[in-house]
């Protein structure tokens, strides 16, 4: 996986929401 900081500035907000949901689900 790539650095989260780099992904945040590239992916749209909708994808950021999905990533956040997955991160919470994994935790």
C-alpha positions as CSV (number, residue, x, y, z in Angstrom):
1,X,0.0,0.0,0.0
2,X,1.1,3.6,-0.6
3,X,1.5,6.3,2.0
4,X,-1.9,7.5,3.3
5,X,-0.9,11.1,3.0
6,X,-0.2,10.8,-0.7
7,X,-3.4,8.9,-1.3
8,X,-5.5,11.5,0.6
9,X,-4.5,14.3,-1.7
10,X,-5.2,12.3,-4.8
11,X,-8.4,10.3,-4.3
12,X,-11.8,12.1,-4.2
13,X,-13.7,12.6,-0.9
14,X,-16.0,9.7,-1.8
15,X,-13.1,7.3,-1.9
16,X,-11.6,8.7,1.2
17,X,-14.9,7.9,3.0
18,X,-14.6,4.3,1.8
19,X,-11.0,4.1,2.9
20,X,-12.0,5.5,6.3
21,X,-14.9,3.0,6.6
22,X,-12.6,0.1,5.8
23,X,-10.0,1.3,8.2
24,X,-12.6,1.5,11.0
25,X,-14.0,-1.9,10.0
26,X,-10.5,-3.5,10.1
27,X,-9.9,-2.0,13.6
